[in-house]
Amino acid sequence: MRRVFDNFMKYRFLLVELVKKDIKLKYRNSYLGLLWTLLEPLLTMFVLTLVFSGLLGRGYRLYPIYILTGRLLYTYFSSTTKSALKSIRSNSGMIKKVYVPKYMYPVSSVISGYIIFVLSLIVLVVVGGILRVKPTVYLFQAVVPLVLLFFMTLGVSMILATLAVFFRDLEYLWSIALMLIMYASAIFYHVDDLNKPYIERLLKLNPLYALILNFRNTVLYGKGLDSEALLVAAVFSLFSVVAGCYLFYRKQDNFILHI
């Protein structure tokens, strides 16, 4: 463990440069640049509100924020895992030429995506102010699902980055899986409207929905964390990080034979 930490500290400046590069590449040739970090979730919220408000959000004044809270967390998880999945193969030229700890590539994708995600939360603050959402003391607990989201995404990203080296079709399979995850995360519909309590219990088995639920509780509803959802998300986050790091460590020496 000491050796891993020393190795990380030795290359920490490289990690910073990789993070900067990922952010620059994301907005390269874009006139608005980082401004899209704020505009994209805002425009998505407007579109989804217009499409679904009459059907799924009727009479709910805070429906735009309901959508935004779910969409922001899902977008970070989705875009980051897709980027990390391709990180080893897309940097194959560098890996073949010089020694760089290979975990730097998926980790930089996760960190750069998280920086953009945190910046996008400004939109949530602005929209919340416009719609007069009253902050409560539980708002401070929102840090918990946000931290768990980072580690959950990191763990899943490490697993995907490893498997994608050996199974090229995983990129397409993961895109389909993300669509299923989106519909199982109650981003634009209310679980209570389904009038089927067992469905909510099933949805709580989706760790991403568990995080979105607790984020909405603290930010939107002024409630404390749901203990059941918190347990599901925390256990899955821990498991995914441990499994992802272990799998990556065991397989990284074979990457050079497949990239």
N, C-alpha and C positions, 0 to 999 in steps of 0.2 A: 504494500500500500504506500509506503514511503517512497519507493522508486517511482510509482505512478505519479505521485504528487510532485516530486522533483522534476519529472519529465514535463509535467504540465506547466510548472513555473518557468522552466527553461524556454518553452515555446509560447508563453502567454502573449508576447507581443505579436507573434504570427497570427494568433487567434483574433486579436484586435484588428489586424489588417484584413483578415478574411471576412470578418463581420462588416467592416467598412466596404469591402469589395462587393459583398452580397447586396448591401443596401444601394450602392451606386448602380449595380447592374439591373436591379429591379426597376429603377426609374430612369435608366439610360434612354436618351432620345425622347424623353417626355418633357414637354414644355412646362408643365405644372410641377414636376418633380415630386417632392415629399408632400406637396399639397394634396396629392391624390390619396394620401393616407387618411385625410379627413373627408375628402369628397366622396370616395368610393363607398364607405359605409353609410354616409348620409344619403346618397342617391339610391343605394340599395334599399334603405329603410323607406324612402318615399315610394319606390316602385312596389315593394311588398305590401306597404300599407294601403296603397290604392287598389291593389289586386285583391287583397284578402280582408280588408277592414269591413266591407259590407257583409261578408259571409262568416268570418271567424272572429272579428273584433268589434262587432256591432255593439254600440253603447258603451264601449270601454275607452275612456278618454286617454289613457296611457298606453294604448295599443302600440303606437310607434316605438316607445321605449321598450315595451315587451319584445318586439321584434329585434330591436337594436342590441339588447343585452344578449340575446341568443345568437344573433348573427355575428357579432364581434368575436365571441369565444370560438364559435364553430369555424369562422374564416381563418383565424390564427392556426387552429389545429389542422385544418384541411390544407391550407397553402404551405404550411411549414413541413408537414409530413411528406407532401408531394415533392417539395424541394429537397429535403434531406434524403429521400428515397433515391434520387438521382445523383447525390453529391459525390459518391465515390467514382462512379463511371464518368461523370462530367469533368472530374479532375484527374482522370487517368494519366494524362500527359505529364502532369506535375509529379504524380506518385511514381511514375516510371523513371523520372530523371533524378530527383533528389529525395532524401529522407525527410519526411514530415510525418509526425504522428497522425495516422489516418483518421482517428476519431475527431480531429480538428474540423474536418469538412462537414459532417452532419451536425456537430455541436455549433459551428458558426452559423449554420442555417437556422437552428433553433433560436440562438441568441439574437440574430439580426431580425428574425420574424417577430420575436418578443418585443424588441425595441419599437418596431413599427406598430405592433399591437397596442403597446402602452400609449404611444402617441395618439392612436385612433380613439382612445378613451376620452380624449378632449371633446369629441363629438357627443359622447354620452352625457358629459357634464353640461354642454351647451343646450342640448335638447331637453335634458332634465330641468334646467333652469327655465326654459321657455314654457314647458308644460307644468311648471310649478310642483315638481316632485319635492316633497319635504324630506331632507336628510334626517336620519335618526342616529342614535348611538351605535346601532348595529352596522352602520356603514363601514366602520373600521374592520368588521369581520370579513368584508369583501376581499381583504388581502389573502385570506385562506384559500378560497377557490382559485384565485389568480396564481398563487404560488403552486398549488397542486396542478393547475393547467400547464405550467411550465415543465414540471417534472414528468407529467403524463406524456406530454408531447415529446420530450427528450427521450423517454424510454421507448415509445412507439417508433420514433425516428431512427434510433439506433438499431432496432430490430429490422425495420424496413430497409435501411441502408445496407445492412449485412445481406439480407436475403435477396435484394435486387441485383447484387453482383452475380449471383448464381442463377437467378430466375428472372429473365428479362421481361416476361409477361406480367410480372407482379405490378408494374406501373399501371397497366390497364385494369387489372383486378382490383387494385386499391382505389381507383377512381370510382368503380362501381360500389365498392364497400363504403366509400365516403358518402355516396348518395343515400345509401340505406341508413347510415349513421345520422345524416341530416334529418331525415324523416322521423327517426327515432329519438330526436333531441328536442322535439316540441318547440321549434324556433318560431313558427308563425301560427300555431294553434294552441288553444288552452286545453290542457289535459282534463280539467274539471268539466268542460263542456261535453266530454265523451260519456259522462255519467256511468263510468265503469271503473270502480276503484282498483280492480286487479290490473288494469292496463297501466295505471301509474306505478304500481309496484313492479311491473315488468320493465317499464321505461327506466326505473331507478337502477336497474341492472346495467344500463348503459352509462359508463362512468362519465362520459361527456355531458349527458343530460343531468347527471347528479351534480356536476359542477355548475351548469347553467341554472339549475333549480336554486342552489344555494346563493349564487351570484344575484339572482332576481330577488330572493328573500331579503338579502342585506341592502341592496341598492334600490329596489322598486317597492317592495312590500313593507319595509321597515320591520322585518322579523329576524330572529336569530337563525343560526345554521340548522338545517335538518340533519339530525345525527345519523340517521340511516343512510342518507345520500352521502354525507361526509365520509362515513366508513367505507362505502363502496369506492368512492373516488380515491381515498387515501390508500387503501389496500391495492387497488389497481395501479396507482401511480408508483408505489414502492415496488411492486412486482415487475412492472414494465421496465423501470430503470435498472433493477438488478438483472433481469433477464436480458435486456438489451445490451448492457455493458459486458455481461458474461459471454453472450453469443458473439458480439463484435470482437472481443479479445481472443476468443478461440478460433475465429475464422479469418482474422485480418491478414495473417501470413499467406493465405491462399488467394487473396484478392488479385495479386499480380498475375496469376495464371488465368484469370477470367476477364480482365478489363482490357 
